[in-house]
Amino acid sequence: MADTDTSPVFQIQRVYLKDLSLEQPNSPQILLEQAQPQVDINLGLGAAPIADGVYEVTVTATVTTKVGEKTLFLVEAKQAGIFEIRNIPDEQLQPIIGIACPGIVYPYLRAIVSDICTRAGFPPVLLSEVNFQAMYEAQQAQAAGATNGSGVIANA
């Protein structure tokens, strides 16, 4: 019985759409514009413990589409997952939360963004694949650069 208590656990408890917003502030007039829109996509990651060994991981996409200086449409979607992660060494926990969990949640976010754009009457916006390992490593390198040499973050 003691063996099962210390076995590593990584389970998806739930994947869900946490927040979704669509705005078309300049409709219907801007819909008559013939110019090619400019699309700007920003991604954000979040993670928070919600119980002992249970974490919520979120991936947020903000898609801003403009014609000239006017917004054609703005979509913000936040996809979340609840993960049970237990008996994992501390040095492995953050990479799991920062790489594996977003990799599981992101395909759902891609589908939501594409679907909401289509339902709003626009061509689908297809979010590209993301290398969450490279993103995580860049964040770790940036955090290491912010330390003052003693391992303490200077501007925490």
C-alpha positions as CSV (number, residue, x, y, z in Angstrom):
1,M,0.0,0.0,0.0
2,A,2.9,2.3,0.7
3,D,4.1,1.9,-2.9
4,T,0.8,3.3,-4.3
5,D,1.0,6.3,-2.0
6,T,4.3,7.4,-3.5
7,S,3.7,6.5,-7.1
8,P,3.9,9.5,-9.5
9,V,0.5,10.7,-10.6
10,F,-0.2,12.9,-13.7
11,Q,-3.9,13.0,-14.6
12,I,-6.2,15.3,-16.5
13,Q,-9.2,16.0,-14.3
14,R,-11.0,18.4,-16.7
15,V,-10.4,20.6,-19.8
16,Y,-12.8,23.5,-20.1
17,L,-13.3,26.9,-21.7
18,K,-12.8,29.4,-18.9
19,D,-13.5,32.7,-20.7
20,L,-14.5,33.8,-24.2
21,S,-15.0,37.2,-25.6
22,L,-15.8,38.5,-29.1
23,E,-16.0,42.2,-30.0
24,Q,-16.8,43.8,-33.3
25,P,-16.7,47.5,-32.2
26,N,-16.9,49.0,-35.7
27,S,-19.5,46.8,-37.2
28,P,-21.3,47.0,-39.5
29,Q,-19.5,49.9,-41.4
30,I,-16.1,48.3,-41.2
31,L,-17.4,45.1,-42.8
32,L,-17.7,47.1,-46.1
33,E,-14.0,47.7,-46.2
34,Q,-12.1,45.9,-48.9
35,A,-8.6,46.2,-47.4
36,Q,-6.7,43.1,-46.2
37,P,-6.9,43.1,-42.3
38,Q,-3.8,42.9,-40.1
39,V,-4.0,40.1,-37.6
40,D,-2.1,40.2,-34.2
41,I,-2.0,37.2,-32.0
42,N,-0.8,37.1,-28.4
43,L,-0.6,34.0,-26.2
44,G,-0.4,33.9,-22.4
45,L,0.1,31.1,-19.9
46,G,-1.0,30.8,-16.3
47,A,-0.9,28.2,-13.6
48,A,-2.1,28.1,-10.1
49,P,-2.5,25.4,-7.4
50,I,-6.2,24.9,-6.5
51,A,-5.8,22.1,-4.0
52,D,-3.0,19.8,-2.7
53,G,-1.5,18.2,-5.8
54,V,-4.1,19.8,-8.1
55,Y,-3.3,22.6,-10.5
56,E,-5.2,24.8,-13.0
57,V,-3.3,25.6,-16.1
58,T,-4.6,28.2,-18.5
59,V,-3.6,29.2,-22.0
60,T,-5.0,32.5,-23.3
61,A,-5.1,33.7,-26.9
62,T,-5.9,37.3,-27.8
63,V,-6.5,37.9,-31.5
64,T,-6.8,41.5,-32.7
65,T,-7.8,42.1,-36.3
66,K,-7.6,45.6,-37.7
67,V,-8.3,47.3,-41.0
68,G,-6.2,50.4,-40.9
69,E,-6.5,51.8,-37.4
70,K,-10.0,50.4,-36.8
71,T,-10.6,47.1,-35.1
72,L,-12.5,44.6,-37.3
73,F,-12.8,42.1,-34.5
74,L,-11.2,41.1,-31.2
75,V,-11.3,37.6,-29.8
76,E,-10.0,36.6,-26.4
77,A,-10.3,33.0,-25.3
78,K,-8.9,31.3,-22.2
79,Q,-8.8,27.5,-22.2
80,A,-8.1,25.8,-18.9
81,G,-7.2,22.4,-17.6
82,I,-7.3,20.9,-14.1
83,F,-4.4,18.5,-13.6
84,E,-3.6,16.2,-10.6
85,I,0.1,16.1,-10.2
86,R,1.5,14.2,-7.2
87,N,4.7,12.6,-6.1
88,I,6.7,14.3,-8.7
89,P,10.2,15.7,-7.8
90,D,10.1,19.5,-7.5
91,E,12.6,20.0,-10.3
92,Q,10.2,18.1,-12.6
93,L,7.0,19.7,-11.4
94,Q,7.5,23.2,-13.1
95,P,8.4,21.7,-16.5
96,I,5.3,19.5,-16.4
97,I,3.1,22.6,-15.5
98,G,4.9,24.8,-18.0
99,I,5.3,22.4,-20.9
100,A,3.1,19.3,-20.7
101,C,-0.1,20.8,-19.4
102,P,-0.2,23.8,-21.9
103,G,0.5,21.3,-24.7
104,I,-2.6,19.4,-23.7
105,V,-4.8,22.5,-23.3
106,Y,-3.7,24.4,-26.4
107,P,-5.3,22.2,-29.2
108,Y,-8.7,22.9,-27.5
109,L,-8.0,26.7,-27.6
110,R,-7.0,26.5,-31.3
111,A,-10.3,24.9,-32.1
112,I,-12.3,27.5,-30.1
113,V,-10.6,30.5,-31.7
114,S,-11.1,29.1,-35.2
115,D,-14.7,28.3,-34.5
116,I,-15.7,31.6,-32.9
117,C,-14.1,33.5,-35.8
118,T,-16.1,31.5,-38.3
119,R,-19.3,31.8,-36.3
120,A,-18.8,35.6,-36.2
121,G,-18.8,35.6,-40.0
122,F,-15.1,35.9,-40.6
123,P,-12.5,33.4,-42.1
124,P,-11.1,31.2,-39.4
125,V,-8.0,32.3,-37.6
126,L,-5.7,29.3,-37.4
127,L,-3.3,29.6,-34.4
128,S,0.0,28.1,-35.3
129,E,1.7,25.3,-33.3
130,V,3.6,26.4,-30.3
131,N,6.7,24.9,-28.9
132,F,5.9,25.1,-25.2
133,Q,9.3,23.6,-24.2
134,A,11.2,26.5,-26.0
135,M,8.8,29.0,-24.5
136,Y,9.4,27.5,-21.0
137,E,13.2,27.5,-21.5
138,A,13.1,31.1,-22.6
139,Q,11.2,32.1,-19.5
140,Q,13.7,30.2,-17.3
141,A,16.6,31.9,-19.0
142,Q,14.9,35.3,-18.5
143,A,14.2,34.5,-14.8
144,A,17.9,33.4,-14.4
145,G,19.0,36.8,-15.9
146,A,16.8,38.6,-13.4
147,T,18.5,37.1,-10.4
148,N,21.3,38.9,-8.7
149,G,23.7,36.0,-8.6
150,S,22.5,34.6,-5.3
151,G,19.6,32.8,-6.8
152,V,17.1,35.4,-5.5
153,I,15.0,37.2,-8.0
154,A,15.9,40.9,-8.0
155,N,12.5,42.3,-8.9
156,A,10.1,39.8,-7.4
